Amino acid sequence: MTGYVSTRYYRAPEIMLTWQKYDVAVDIWSTGCIFAEMLEGKPLFPGKDHVNQFSIITELLGTPPDDVIQTICSENVSDLE
Protein backbone atom coordinates (compact mmCIF):
# COMPACT_ATOMS: atom_id res chain seq x y z
CA MET A 1 0.00 0.00 0.00
CA THR A 2 0.99 3.59 -0.44
CA GLY A 3 0.48 6.60 1.80
CA TYR A 4 -0.58 8.77 -1.12
CA VAL A 5 -3.98 7.43 -2.06
CA SER A 6 -6.17 10.47 -2.60
CA THR A 7 -6.18 14.18 -3.23
CA ARG A 8 -5.56 16.02 0.05
CA TYR A 9 -8.92 17.80 0.22
CA TYR A 10 -10.74 14.47 0.09
CA ARG A 11 -8.29 12.38 2.13
CA ALA A 12 -9.75 10.62 5.17
CA PRO A 13 -8.06 11.21 8.55
CA GLU A 14 -7.13 7.54 8.90
CA ILE A 15 -5.03 7.78 5.76
CA MET A 16 -3.21 10.84 7.10
CA LEU A 17 -2.56 9.18 10.45
CA THR A 18 -2.14 5.48 9.73
CA TRP A 19 -2.19 4.79 6.03
CA GLN A 20 -1.32 1.12 6.58
CA LYS A 21 -4.83 0.46 7.94
CA TYR A 22 -7.72 1.67 5.83
CA ASP A 23 -10.81 0.23 4.17
CA VAL A 24 -13.84 1.27 2.14
CA ALA A 25 -14.70 3.91 4.77
CA VAL A 26 -12.08 6.21 3.21
CA ASP A 27 -14.06 6.16 -0.04
CA ILE A 28 -17.21 7.14 1.84
CA TRP A 29 -15.32 10.02 3.49
CA SER A 30 -14.06 11.22 0.10
CA THR A 31 -17.54 11.01 -1.41
CA GLY A 32 -18.93 13.11 1.43
CA CYS A 33 -16.21 15.72 0.89
CA ILE A 34 -17.03 15.85 -2.82
CA PHE A 35 -20.77 16.24 -2.15
CA ALA A 36 -20.08 19.05 0.33
CA GLU A 37 -17.91 20.79 -2.26
CA MET A 38 -20.65 20.45 -4.87
CA LEU A 39 -23.18 22.02 -2.46
CA GLU A 40 -20.94 24.82 -1.16
CA GLY A 41 -18.92 25.50 -4.29
CA LYS A 42 -15.63 25.21 -2.38
CA PRO A 43 -13.67 22.42 -0.66
CA LEU A 44 -14.88 21.48 2.81
CA PHE A 45 -11.35 20.88 4.14
CA PRO A 46 -8.90 23.02 2.09
CA GLY A 47 -5.67 22.14 3.90
CA LYS A 48 -2.32 23.53 2.74
CA ASP A 49 -0.48 20.35 3.83
CA HIS A 50 -1.39 17.18 5.74
CA VAL A 51 -0.90 18.77 9.18
CA ASN A 52 -3.05 21.78 8.29
CA GLN A 53 -5.58 19.42 6.71
CA PHE A 54 -5.93 17.40 9.91
CA SER A 55 -6.19 20.61 11.94
CA ILE A 56 -9.06 21.89 9.77
CA ILE A 57 -10.89 18.57 10.11
CA THR A 58 -10.56 18.52 13.91
CA GLU A 59 -11.65 22.17 14.16
CA LEU A 60 -14.91 21.29 12.39
CA LEU A 61 -15.54 17.78 13.73
CA GLY A 62 -13.64 17.77 17.05
CA THR A 63 -10.72 15.65 18.15
CA PRO A 64 -10.97 11.86 18.13
CA PRO A 65 -11.71 10.16 21.48
CA ASP A 66 -8.69 9.04 23.52
CA ASP A 67 -9.39 5.34 22.86
CA VAL A 68 -9.25 5.98 19.11
CA ILE A 69 -6.00 7.92 19.41
CA GLN A 70 -4.49 5.05 21.44
CA THR A 71 -5.23 2.57 18.64
CA ILE A 72 -3.40 4.62 16.02
CA CYS A 73 0.04 3.18 15.50
CA SER A 74 1.65 5.97 13.49
CA GLU A 75 4.54 7.82 15.14
CA ASN A 76 3.25 11.03 13.58
CA VAL A 77 0.27 10.99 15.93
CA SER A 78 2.48 10.83 19.00
CA ASP A 79 3.96 14.15 17.89
CA LEU A 80 0.47 15.74 17.89
CA GLU A 81 -0.28 14.88 21.51
PyMOL Python script that loads the backbone (N, CA, C, O; Angstrom):
from pymol import cmd

cmd.read_pdbstr("""\
ATOM      1  N   MET A   1       0.835  -1.185   0.000  1.00  0.00           N
ATOM      2  CA  MET A   1       0.000   0.000   0.000  1.00  0.00           C
ATOM      3  C   MET A   1       0.877   1.244   0.000  1.00  0.00           C
ATOM      4  O   MET A   1       2.052   1.209   0.364  1.00  0.00           O
ATOM      5  N   THR A   2       0.272   2.324  -0.415  1.00  0.00           N
ATOM      6  CA  THR A   2       0.986   3.592  -0.444  1.00  0.00           C
ATOM      7  C   THR A   2       0.289   4.605   0.450  1.00  0.00           C
ATOM      8  O   THR A   2      -0.918   4.519   0.672  1.00  0.00           O
ATOM      9  N   GLY A   3       1.050   5.562   0.962  1.00  0.00           N
ATOM     10  CA  GLY A   3       0.482   6.603   1.804  1.00  0.00           C
ATOM     11  C   GLY A   3      -0.192   7.701   1.018  1.00  0.00           C
ATOM     12  O   GLY A   3      -0.909   8.522   1.590  1.00  0.00           O
ATOM     13  N   TYR A   4       0.026   7.732  -0.293  1.00  0.00           N
ATOM     14  CA  TYR A   4      -0.578   8.767  -1.122  1.00  0.00           C
ATOM     15  C   TYR A   4      -1.683   8.130  -1.941  1.00  0.00           C
ATOM     16  O   TYR A   4      -1.451   7.653  -3.052  1.00  0.00           O
ATOM     17  N   VAL A   5      -2.893   8.125  -1.385  1.00  0.00           N
ATOM     18  CA  VAL A   5      -3.982   7.427  -2.059  1.00  0.00           C
ATOM     19  C   VAL A   5      -5.117   8.324  -2.508  1.00  0.00           C
ATOM     20  O   VAL A   5      -6.032   7.855  -3.185  1.00  0.00           O
ATOM     21  N   SER A   6      -5.089   9.585  -2.157  1.00  0.00           N
ATOM     22  CA  SER A   6      -6.165  10.470  -2.598  1.00  0.00           C
ATOM     23  C   SER A   6      -5.710  11.920  -2.562  1.00  0.00           C
ATOM     24  O   SER A   6      -4.714  12.262  -1.924  1.00  0.00           O
ATOM     25  N   THR A   7      -6.452  12.757  -3.254  1.00  0.00           N
ATOM     26  CA  THR A   7      -6.183  14.184  -3.233  1.00  0.00           C
ATOM     27  C   THR A   7      -6.413  14.699  -1.818  1.00  0.00           C
ATOM     28  O   THR A   7      -7.379  14.303  -1.165  1.00  0.00           O
ATOM     29  N   ARG A   8      -5.542  15.573  -1.341  1.00  0.00           N
ATOM     30  CA  ARG A   8      -5.558  16.015   0.049  1.00  0.00           C
ATOM     31  C   ARG A   8      -6.930  16.463   0.529  1.00  0.00           C
ATOM     32  O   ARG A   8      -7.346  16.068   1.618  1.00  0.00           O
ATOM     33  N   TYR A   9      -7.639  17.265  -0.233  1.00  0.00           N
ATOM     34  CA  TYR A   9      -8.924  17.805   0.222  1.00  0.00           C
ATOM     35  C   TYR A   9      -9.950  16.719   0.520  1.00  0.00           C
ATOM     36  O   TYR A   9     -10.892  16.945   1.280  1.00  0.00           O
ATOM     37  N   TYR A  10      -9.773  15.558  -0.066  1.00  0.00           N
ATOM     38  CA  TYR A  10     -10.740  14.467   0.086  1.00  0.00           C
ATOM     39  C   TYR A  10     -10.175  13.302   0.894  1.00  0.00           C
ATOM     40  O   TYR A  10     -10.823  12.263   1.022  1.00  0.00           O
ATOM     41  N   ARG A  11      -8.991  13.467   1.430  1.00  0.00           N
ATOM     42  CA  ARG A  11      -8.293  12.384   2.129  1.00  0.00           C
ATOM     43  C   ARG A  11      -8.863  12.181   3.532  1.00  0.00           C
ATOM     44  O   ARG A  11      -8.981  13.133   4.302  1.00  0.00           O
ATOM     45  N   ALA A  12      -9.209  10.956   3.855  1.00  0.00           N
ATOM     46  CA  ALA A  12      -9.753  10.616   5.174  1.00  0.00           C
ATOM     47  C   ALA A  12      -8.666  10.716   6.246  1.00  0.00           C
ATOM     48  O   ALA A  12      -7.494  10.465   5.967  1.00  0.00           O
ATOM     49  N   PRO A  13      -9.051  11.080   7.466  1.00  0.00           N
ATOM     50  CA  PRO A  13      -8.063  11.212   8.546  1.00  0.00           C
ATOM     51  C   PRO A  13      -7.257   9.941   8.786  1.00  0.00           C
ATOM     52  O   PRO A  13      -6.070  10.018   9.103  1.00  0.00           O
ATOM     53  N   GLU A  14      -7.878   8.776   8.641  1.00  0.00           N
ATOM     54  CA  GLU A  14      -7.133   7.544   8.904  1.00  0.00           C
ATOM     55  C   GLU A  14      -6.005   7.329   7.906  1.00  0.00           C
ATOM     56  O   GLU A  14      -5.025   6.655   8.223  1.00  0.00           O
ATOM     57  N   ILE A  15      -6.122   7.881   6.725  1.00  0.00           N
ATOM     58  CA  ILE A  15      -5.028   7.777   5.757  1.00  0.00           C
ATOM     59  C   ILE A  15      -3.894   8.708   6.162  1.00  0.00           C
ATOM     60  O   ILE A  15      -2.721   8.357   6.034  1.00  0.00           O
ATOM     61  N   MET A  16      -4.243   9.896   6.652  1.00  0.00           N
ATOM     62  CA  MET A  16      -3.213  10.838   7.096  1.00  0.00           C
ATOM     63  C   MET A  16      -2.459  10.307   8.311  1.00  0.00           C
ATOM     64  O   MET A  16      -1.258  10.540   8.449  1.00  0.00           O
ATOM     65  N   LEU A  17      -3.160   9.594   9.191  1.00  0.00           N
ATOM     66  CA  LEU A  17      -2.559   9.178  10.452  1.00  0.00           C
ATOM     67  C   LEU A  17      -1.983   7.773  10.427  1.00  0.00           C
ATOM     68  O   LEU A  17      -0.938   7.530  11.030  1.00  0.00           O
ATOM     69  N   THR A  18      -2.625   6.862   9.758  1.00  0.00           N
ATOM     70  CA  THR A  18      -2.141   5.483   9.730  1.00  0.00           C
ATOM     71  C   THR A  18      -2.492   4.838   8.405  1.00  0.00           C
ATOM     72  O   THR A  18      -3.381   3.989   8.340  1.00  0.00           O
ATOM     73  N   TRP A  19      -1.814   5.226   7.370  1.00  0.00           N
ATOM     74  CA  TRP A  19      -2.187   4.789   6.026  1.00  0.00           C
ATOM     75  C   TRP A  19      -2.069   3.283   5.819  1.00  0.00           C
ATOM     76  O   TRP A  19      -2.564   2.764   4.819  1.00  0.00           O
ATOM     77  N   GLN A  20      -1.423   2.572   6.741  1.00  0.00           N
ATOM     78  CA  GLN A  20      -1.319   1.118   6.579  1.00  0.00           C
ATOM     79  C   GLN A  20      -2.645   0.413   6.852  1.00  0.00           C
ATOM     80  O   GLN A  20      -2.838  -0.728   6.433  1.00  0.00           O
ATOM     81  N   LYS A  21      -3.561   1.086   7.552  1.00  0.00           N
ATOM     82  CA  LYS A  21      -4.833   0.458   7.937  1.00  0.00           C
ATOM     83  C   LYS A  21      -5.996   1.309   7.446  1.00  0.00           C
ATOM     84  O   LYS A  21      -6.405   2.255   8.120  1.00  0.00           O
ATOM     85  N   TYR A  22      -6.519   0.981   6.294  1.00  0.00           N
ATOM     86  CA  TYR A  22      -7.721   1.671   5.830  1.00  0.00           C
ATOM     87  C   TYR A  22      -8.585   0.717   5.023  1.00  0.00           C
ATOM     88  O   TYR A  22      -8.119  -0.315   4.542  1.00  0.00           O
ATOM     89  N   ASP A  23      -9.857   1.086   4.886  1.00  0.00           N
ATOM     90  CA  ASP A  23     -10.808   0.233   4.174  1.00  0.00           C
ATOM     91  C   ASP A  23     -11.749   1.109   3.348  1.00  0.00           C
ATOM     92  O   ASP A  23     -11.432   2.258   3.042  1.00  0.00           O
ATOM     93  N   VAL A  24     -12.882   0.569   2.999  1.00  0.00           N
ATOM     94  CA  VAL A  24     -13.840   1.267   2.142  1.00  0.00           C
ATOM     95  C   VAL A  24     -14.359   2.556   2.787  1.00  0.00           C
ATOM     96  O   VAL A  24     -14.873   3.424   2.082  1.00  0.00           O
ATOM     97  N   ALA A  25     -14.238   2.697   4.088  1.00  0.00           N
ATOM     98  CA  ALA A  25     -14.704   3.910   4.768  1.00  0.00           C
ATOM     99  C   ALA A  25     -14.010   5.161   4.230  1.00  0.00           C
ATOM    100  O   ALA A  25     -14.596   6.243   4.246  1.00  0.00           O
ATOM    101  N   VAL A  26     -12.773   5.028   3.757  1.00  0.00           N
ATOM    102  CA  VAL A  26     -12.078   6.205   3.212  1.00  0.00           C
ATOM    103  C   VAL A  26     -12.746   6.689   1.927  1.00  0.00           C
ATOM    104  O   VAL A  26     -12.723   7.882   1.624  1.00  0.00           O
ATOM    105  N   ASP A  27     -13.336   5.773   1.177  1.00  0.00           N
ATOM    106  CA  ASP A  27     -14.061   6.159  -0.039  1.00  0.00           C
ATOM    107  C   ASP A  27     -15.351   6.894   0.311  1.00  0.00           C
ATOM    108  O   ASP A  27     -15.748   7.830  -0.384  1.00  0.00           O
ATOM    109  N   ILE A  28     -15.996   6.469   1.383  1.00  0.00           N
ATOM    110  CA  ILE A  28     -17.214   7.140   1.838  1.00  0.00           C
ATOM    111  C   ILE A  28     -16.880   8.549   2.310  1.00  0.00           C
ATOM    112  O   ILE A  28     -17.614   9.492   2.012  1.00  0.00           O
ATOM    113  N   TRP A  29     -15.779   8.702   3.044  1.00  0.00           N
ATOM    114  CA  TRP A  29     -15.321  10.025   3.486  1.00  0.00           C
ATOM    115  C   TRP A  29     -15.098  10.926   2.272  1.00  0.00           C
ATOM    116  O   TRP A  29     -15.586  12.056   2.232  1.00  0.00           O
ATOM    117  N   SER A  30     -14.367  10.429   1.294  1.00  0.00           N
ATOM    118  CA  SER A  30     -14.060  11.218   0.099  1.00  0.00           C
ATOM    119  C   SER A  30     -15.325  11.624  -0.642  1.00  0.00           C
ATOM    120  O   SER A  30     -15.441  12.757  -1.110  1.00  0.00           O
ATOM    121  N   THR A  31     -16.269  10.703  -0.746  1.00  0.00           N
ATOM    122  CA  THR A  31     -17.536  11.006  -1.414  1.00  0.00           C
ATOM    123  C   THR A  31     -18.281  12.116  -0.681  1.00  0.00           C
ATOM    124  O   THR A  31     -18.838  13.015  -1.311  1.00  0.00           O
ATOM    125  N   GLY A  32     -18.292  12.055   0.644  1.00  0.00           N
ATOM    126  CA  GLY A  32     -18.929  13.110   1.434  1.00  0.00           C
ATOM    127  C   GLY A  32     -18.269  14.458   1.222  1.00  0.00           C
ATOM    128  O   GLY A  32     -18.951  15.479   1.129  1.00  0.00           O
ATOM    129  N   CYS A  33     -16.942  14.468   1.145  1.00  0.00           N
ATOM    130  CA  CYS A  33     -16.212  15.722   0.894  1.00  0.00           C
ATOM    131  C   CYS A  33     -16.554  16.288  -0.483  1.00  0.00           C
ATOM    132  O   CYS A  33     -16.694  17.501  -0.646  1.00  0.00           O
ATOM    133  N   ILE A  34     -16.686  15.415  -1.459  1.00  0.00           N
ATOM    134  CA  ILE A  34     -17.030  15.854  -2.817  1.00  0.00           C
ATOM    135  C   ILE A  34     -18.450  16.403  -2.857  1.00  0.00           C
ATOM    136  O   ILE A  34     -18.693  17.438  -3.478  1.00  0.00           O
ATOM    137  N   PHE A  35     -19.391  15.726  -2.204  1.00  0.00           N
ATOM    138  CA  PHE A  35     -20.774  16.236  -2.148  1.00  0.00           C
ATOM    139  C   PHE A  35     -20.824  17.600  -1.471  1.00  0.00           C
ATOM    140  O   PHE A  35     -21.514  18.503  -1.945  1.00  0.00           O
ATOM    141  N   ALA A  36     -20.102  17.756  -0.368  1.00  0.00           N
ATOM    142  CA  ALA A  36     -20.076  19.045   0.332  1.00  0.00           C
ATOM    143  C   ALA A  36     -19.519  20.136  -0.577  1.00  0.00           C
ATOM    144  O   ALA A  36     -20.024  21.259  -0.584  1.00  0.00           O
ATOM    145  N   GLU A  37     -18.485  19.811  -1.338  1.00  0.00           N
ATOM    146  CA  GLU A  37     -17.913  20.789  -2.262  1.00  0.00           C
ATOM    147  C   GLU A  37     -18.905  21.145  -3.364  1.00  0.00           C
ATOM    148  O   GLU A  37     -18.985  22.303  -3.774  1.00  0.00           O
ATOM    149  N   MET A  38     -19.648  20.177  -3.836  1.00  0.00           N
ATOM    150  CA  MET A  38     -20.654  20.453  -4.868  1.00  0.00           C
ATOM    151  C   MET A  38     -21.740  21.389  -4.323  1.00  0.00           C
ATOM    152  O   MET A  38     -22.209  22.275  -5.037  1.00  0.00           O
ATOM    153  N   LEU A  39     -22.135  21.194  -3.068  1.00  0.00           N
ATOM    154  CA  LEU A  39     -23.176  22.022  -2.464  1.00  0.00           C
ATOM    155  C   LEU A  39     -22.688  23.433  -2.132  1.00  0.00           C
ATOM    156  O   LEU A  39     -23.405  24.410  -2.347  1.00  0.00           O
ATOM    157  N   GLU A  40     -21.473  23.531  -1.610  1.00  0.00           N
ATOM    158  CA  GLU A  40     -20.936  24.816  -1.158  1.00  0.00           C
ATOM    159  C   GLU A  40     -20.162  25.575  -2.233  1.00  0.00           C
ATOM    160  O   GLU A  40     -19.984  26.790  -2.138  1.00  0.00           O
ATOM    161  N   GLY A  41     -19.707  24.861  -3.245  1.00  0.00           N
ATOM    162  CA  GLY A  41     -18.924  25.505  -4.293  1.00  0.00           C
ATOM    163  C   GLY A  41     -17.473  25.739  -3.916  1.00  0.00           C
ATOM    164  O   GLY A  41     -16.759  26.470  -4.602  1.00  0.00           O
ATOM    165  N   LYS A  42     -17.030  25.112  -2.814  1.00  0.00           N
ATOM    166  CA  LYS A  42     -15.633  25.209  -2.376  1.00  0.00           C
ATOM    167  C   LYS A  42     -15.312  23.971  -1.545  1.00  0.00           C
ATOM    168  O   LYS A  42     -16.220  23.343  -1.002  1.00  0.00           O
ATOM    169  N   PRO A  43     -14.034  23.611  -1.438  1.00  0.00           N
ATOM    170  CA  PRO A  43     -13.668  22.423  -0.663  1.00  0.00           C
ATOM    171  C   PRO A  43     -14.066  22.568   0.808  1.00  0.00           C
ATOM    172  O   PRO A  43     -13.973  23.655   1.378  1.00  0.00           O
ATOM    173  N   LEU A  44     -14.503  21.483   1.407  1.00  0.00           N
ATOM    174  CA  LEU A  44     -14.880  21.476   2.813  1.00  0.00           C
ATOM    175  C   LEU A  44     -13.657  21.581   3.716  1.00  0.00           C
ATOM    176  O   LEU A  44     -13.692  22.277   4.731  1.00  0.00           O
ATOM    177  N   PHE A  45     -12.581  20.897   3.354  1.00  0.00           N
ATOM    178  CA  PHE A  45     -11.352  20.876   4.143  1.00  0.00           C
ATOM    179  C   PHE A  45     -10.162  21.272   3.259  1.00  0.00           C
ATOM    180  O   PHE A  45      -9.428  20.398   2.800  1.00  0.00           O
ATOM    181  N   PRO A  46      -9.958  22.579   3.012  1.00  0.00           N
ATOM    182  CA  PRO A  46      -8.899  23.018   2.090  1.00  0.00           C
ATOM    183  C   PRO A  46      -7.529  23.167   2.760  1.00  0.00           C
ATOM    184  O   PRO A  46      -7.004  24.277   2.845  1.00  0.00           O
ATOM    185  N   GLY A  47      -6.958  22.081   3.226  1.00  0.00           N
ATOM    186  CA  GLY A  47      -5.668  22.140   3.904  1.00  0.00           C
ATOM    187  C   GLY A  47      -4.515  22.461   2.965  1.00  0.00           C
ATOM    188  O   GLY A  47      -4.523  22.092   1.791  1.00  0.00           O
ATOM    189  N   LYS A  48      -3.515  23.163   3.516  1.00  0.00           N
ATOM    190  CA  LYS A  48      -2.319  23.526   2.744  1.00  0.00           C
ATOM    191  C   LYS A  48      -1.303  22.389   2.711  1.00  0.00           C
ATOM    192  O   LYS A  48      -0.516  22.277   1.771  1.00  0.00           O
ATOM    193  N   ASP A  49      -1.325  21.544   3.746  1.00  0.00           N
ATOM    194  CA  ASP A  49      -0.482  20.354   3.834  1.00  0.00           C
ATOM    195  C   ASP A  49      -1.209  19.365   4.744  1.00  0.00           C
ATOM    196  O   ASP A  49      -2.296  19.675   5.232  1.00  0.00           O
ATOM    197  N   HIS A  50      -0.643  18.192   4.982  1.00  0.00           N
ATOM    198  CA  HIS A  50      -1.391  17.177   5.736  1.00  0.00           C
ATOM    199  C   HIS A  50      -1.626  17.570   7.194  1.00  0.00           C
ATOM    200  O   HIS A  50      -2.642  17.187   7.774  1.00  0.00           O
ATOM    201  N   VAL A  51      -0.708  18.324   7.795  1.00  0.00           N
ATOM    202  CA  VAL A  51      -0.898  18.768   9.181  1.00  0.00           C
ATOM    203  C   VAL A  51      -2.020  19.794   9.250  1.00  0.00           C
ATOM    204  O   VAL A  51      -2.899  19.700  10.107  1.00  0.00           O
ATOM    205  N   ASN A  52      -1.993  20.775   8.348  1.00  0.00           N
ATOM    206  CA  ASN A  52      -3.051  21.781   8.290  1.00  0.00           C
ATOM    207  C   ASN A  52      -4.388  21.131   7.957  1.00  0.00           C
ATOM    208  O   ASN A  52      -5.424  21.527   8.492  1.00  0.00           O
ATOM    209  N   GLN A  53      -4.367  20.149   7.086  1.00  0.00           N
ATOM    210  CA  GLN A  53      -5.582  19.423   6.707  1.00  0.00           C
ATOM    211  C   GLN A  53      -6.219  18.768   7.932  1.00  0.00           C
ATOM    212  O   GLN A  53      -7.422  18.899   8.159  1.00  0.00           O
ATOM    213  N   PHE A  54      -5.408  18.066   8.716  1.00  0.00           N
ATOM    214  CA  PHE A  54      -5.932  17.401   9.911  1.00  0.00           C
ATOM    215  C   PHE A  54      -6.445  18.427  10.920  1.00  0.00           C
ATOM    216  O   PHE A  54      -7.456  18.192  11.583  1.00  0.00           O
ATOM    217  N   SER A  55      -5.769  19.542  11.038  1.00  0.00           N
ATOM    218  CA  SER A  55      -6.194  20.615  11.938  1.00  0.00           C
ATOM    219  C   SER A  55      -7.565  21.159  11.542  1.00  0.00           C
ATOM    220  O   SER A  55      -8.421  21.369  12.401  1.00  0.00           O
ATOM    221  N   ILE A  56      -7.774  21.386  10.260  1.00  0.00           N
ATOM    222  CA  ILE A  56      -9.064  21.889   9.770  1.00  0.00           C
ATOM    223  C   ILE A  56     -10.179  20.875  10.061  1.00  0.00           C
ATOM    224  O   ILE A  56     -11.277  21.253  10.470  1.00  0.00           O
ATOM    225  N   ILE A  57      -9.895  19.609   9.849  1.00  0.00           N
ATOM    226  CA  ILE A  57     -10.894  18.566  10.110  1.00  0.00           C
ATOM    227  C   ILE A  57     -11.266  18.543  11.592  1.00  0.00           C
ATOM    228  O   ILE A  57     -12.448  18.489  11.932  1.00  0.00           O
ATOM    229  N   THR A  58     -10.261  18.584  12.479  1.00  0.00           N
ATOM    230  CA  THR A  58     -10.563  18.521  13.914  1.00  0.00           C
ATOM    231  C   THR A  58     -11.230  19.795  14.414  1.00  0.00           C
ATOM    232  O   THR A  58     -11.995  19.746  15.377  1.00  0.00           O
ATOM    233  N   GLU A  59     -10.957  20.933  13.784  1.00  0.00           N
ATOM    234  CA  GLU A  59     -11.654  22.166  14.164  1.00  0.00           C
ATOM    235  C   GLU A  59     -13.149  22.045  13.880  1.00  0.00           C
ATOM    236  O   GLU A  59     -13.971  22.515  14.667  1.00  0.00           O
ATOM    237  N   LEU A  60     -13.499  21.423  12.770  1.00  0.00           N
ATOM    238  CA  LEU A  60     -14.906  21.289  12.394  1.00  0.00           C
ATOM    239  C   LEU A  60     -15.595  20.125  13.113  1.00  0.00           C
ATOM    240  O   LEU A  60     -16.730  20.259  13.570  1.00  0.00           O
ATOM    241  N   LEU A  61     -14.909  18.993  13.211  1.00  0.00           N
ATOM    242  CA  LEU A  61     -15.540  17.780  13.735  1.00  0.00           C
ATOM    243  C   LEU A  61     -15.149  17.429  15.166  1.00  0.00           C
ATOM    244  O   LEU A  61     -15.767  16.554  15.771  1.00  0.00           O
ATOM    245  N   GLY A  62     -14.137  18.092  15.719  1.00  0.00           N
ATOM    246  CA  GLY A  62     -13.645  17.770  17.051  1.00  0.00           C
ATOM    247  C   GLY A  62     -12.518  16.750  16.990  1.00  0.00           C
ATOM    248  O   GLY A  62     -12.287  16.118  15.959  1.00  0.00           O
ATOM    249  N   THR A  63     -11.826  16.602  18.107  1.00  0.00           N
ATOM    250  CA  THR A  63     -10.722  15.648  18.154  1.00  0.00           C
ATOM    251  C   THR A  63     -11.261  14.237  18.383  1.00  0.00           C
ATOM    252  O   THR A  63     -12.323  14.062  18.980  1.00  0.00           O
ATOM    253  N   PRO A  64     -10.533  13.244  17.910  1.00  0.00           N
ATOM    254  CA  PRO A  64     -10.966  11.863  18.134  1.00  0.00           C
ATOM    255  C   PRO A  64     -10.925  11.528  19.631  1.00  0.00           C
ATOM    256  O   PRO A  64     -10.139  12.120  20.371  1.00  0.00           O
ATOM    257  N   PRO A  65     -11.756  10.594  20.078  1.00  0.00           N
ATOM    258  CA  PRO A  65     -11.711  10.161  21.478  1.00  0.00           C
ATOM    259  C   PRO A  65     -10.352   9.539  21.804  1.00  0.00           C
ATOM    260  O   PRO A  65      -9.658   9.042  20.917  1.00  0.00           O
ATOM    261  N   ASP A  66      -9.980   9.572  23.089  1.00  0.00           N
ATOM    262  CA  ASP A  66      -8.686   9.037  23.517  1.00  0.00           C
ATOM    263  C   ASP A  66      -8.490   7.579  23.119  1.00  0.00           C
ATOM    264  O   ASP A  66      -7.385   7.192  22.738  1.00  0.00           O
ATOM    265  N   ASP A  67      -9.546   6.758  23.202  1.00  0.00           N
ATOM    266  CA  ASP A  67      -9.386   5.341  22.858  1.00  0.00           C
ATOM    267  C   ASP A  67      -9.067   5.156  21.379  1.00  0.00           C
ATOM    268  O   ASP A  67      -8.369   4.211  21.010  1.00  0.00           O
ATOM    269  N   VAL A  68      -9.568   6.041  20.538  1.00  0.00           N
ATOM    270  CA  VAL A  68      -9.254   5.976  19.107  1.00  0.00           C
ATOM    271  C   VAL A  68      -7.802   6.392  18.884  1.00  0.00           C
ATOM    272  O   VAL A  68      -7.079   5.759  18.114  1.00  0.00           O
ATOM    273  N   ILE A  69      -7.385   7.449  19.554  1.00  0.00           N
ATOM    274  CA  ILE A  69      -6.000   7.916  19.413  1.00  0.00           C
ATOM    275  C   ILE A  69      -5.030   6.829  19.864  1.00  0.00           C
ATOM    276  O   ILE A  69      -3.980   6.645  19.248  1.00  0.00           O
ATOM    277  N   GLN A  70      -5.368   6.111  20.927  1.00  0.00           N
ATOM    278  CA  GLN A  70      -4.494   5.051  21.436  1.00  0.00           C
ATOM    279  C   GLN A  70      -4.326   3.902  20.444  1.00  0.00           C
ATOM    280  O   GLN A  70      -3.304   3.216  20.460  1.00  0.00           O
ATOM    281  N   THR A  71      -5.312   3.689  19.589  1.00  0.00           N
ATOM    282  CA  THR A  71      -5.228   2.574  18.639  1.00  0.00           C
ATOM    283  C   THR A  71      -4.436   2.926  17.383  1.00  0.00           C
ATOM    284  O   THR A  71      -4.104   2.047  16.586  1.00  0.00           O
ATOM    285  N   ILE A  72      -4.139   4.190  17.210  1.00  0.00           N
ATOM    286  CA  ILE A  72      -3.405   4.617  16.023  1.00  0.00           C
ATOM    287  C   ILE A  72      -1.925   4.335  16.241  1.00  0.00           C
ATOM    288  O   ILE A  72      -1.344   4.747  17.245  1.00  0.00           O
ATOM    289  N   CYS A  73      -1.332   3.637  15.299  1.00  0.00           N
ATOM    290  CA  CYS A  73       0.040   3.180  15.496  1.00  0.00           C
ATOM    291  C   CYS A  73       1.088   4.075  14.851  1.00  0.00           C
ATOM    292  O   CYS A  73       2.281   3.795  14.973  1.00  0.00           O
ATOM    293  N   SER A  74       0.689   5.125  14.179  1.00  0.00           N
ATOM    294  CA  SER A  74       1.650   5.973  13.492  1.00  0.00           C
ATOM    295  C   SER A  74       2.424   6.845  14.473  1.00  0.00           C
ATOM    296  O   SER A  74       1.832   7.416  15.389  1.00  0.00           O
ATOM    297  N   GLU A  75       3.721   6.953  14.296  1.00  0.00           N
ATOM    298  CA  GLU A  75       4.541   7.815  15.142  1.00  0.00           C
ATOM    299  C   GLU A  75       4.175   9.284  14.964  1.00  0.00           C
ATOM    300  O   GLU A  75       4.392  10.085  15.873  1.00  0.00           O
ATOM    301  N   ASN A  76       3.630   9.646  13.821  1.00  0.00           N
ATOM    302  CA  ASN A  76       3.245  11.034  13.579  1.00  0.00           C
ATOM    303  C   ASN A  76       2.196  11.503  14.570  1.00  0.00           C
ATOM    304  O   ASN A  76       2.182  12.677  14.938  1.00  0.00           O
ATOM    305  N   VAL A  77       1.326  10.620  15.006  1.00  0.00           N
ATOM    306  CA  VAL A  77       0.265  10.994  15.934  1.00  0.00           C
ATOM    307  C   VAL A  77       0.852  11.304  17.297  1.00  0.00           C
ATOM    308  O   VAL A  77       0.386  12.222  17.972  1.00  0.00           O
ATOM    309  N   SER A  78       1.855  10.567  17.711  1.00  0.00           N
ATOM    310  CA  SER A  78       2.479  10.834  18.997  1.00  0.00           C
ATOM    311  C   SER A  78       3.006  12.259  19.058  1.00  0.00           C
ATOM    312  O   SER A  78       3.006  12.874  20.124  1.00  0.00           O
ATOM    313  N   ASP A  79       3.450  12.782  17.942  1.00  0.00           N
ATOM    314  CA  ASP A  79       3.956  14.148  17.887  1.00  0.00           C
ATOM    315  C   ASP A  79       2.844  15.171  18.072  1.00  0.00           C
ATOM    316  O   ASP A  79       3.117  16.297  18.485  1.00  0.00           O
ATOM    317  N   LEU A  80       1.591  14.809  17.776  1.00  0.00           N
ATOM    318  CA  LEU A  80       0.474  15.738  17.894  1.00  0.00           C
ATOM    319  C   LEU A  80      -0.035  15.854  19.321  1.00  0.00           C
ATOM    320  O   LEU A  80      -0.680  16.844  19.667  1.00  0.00           O
ATOM    321  N   GLU A  81       0.243  14.869  20.144  1.00  0.00           N
ATOM    322  CA  GLU A  81      -0.283  14.879  21.514  1.00  0.00           C
ATOM    323  C   GLU A  81       0.429  15.883  22.381  1.00  0.00           C
ATOM    324  O   GLU A  81       0.107  16.018  23.561  1.00  0.00           O
TER     325      GLU A  81
END
""", "prot")
cmd.dss("prot")
cmd.show_as("cartoon", "prot")
cmd.util.cbc("prot")
cmd.orient("prot")
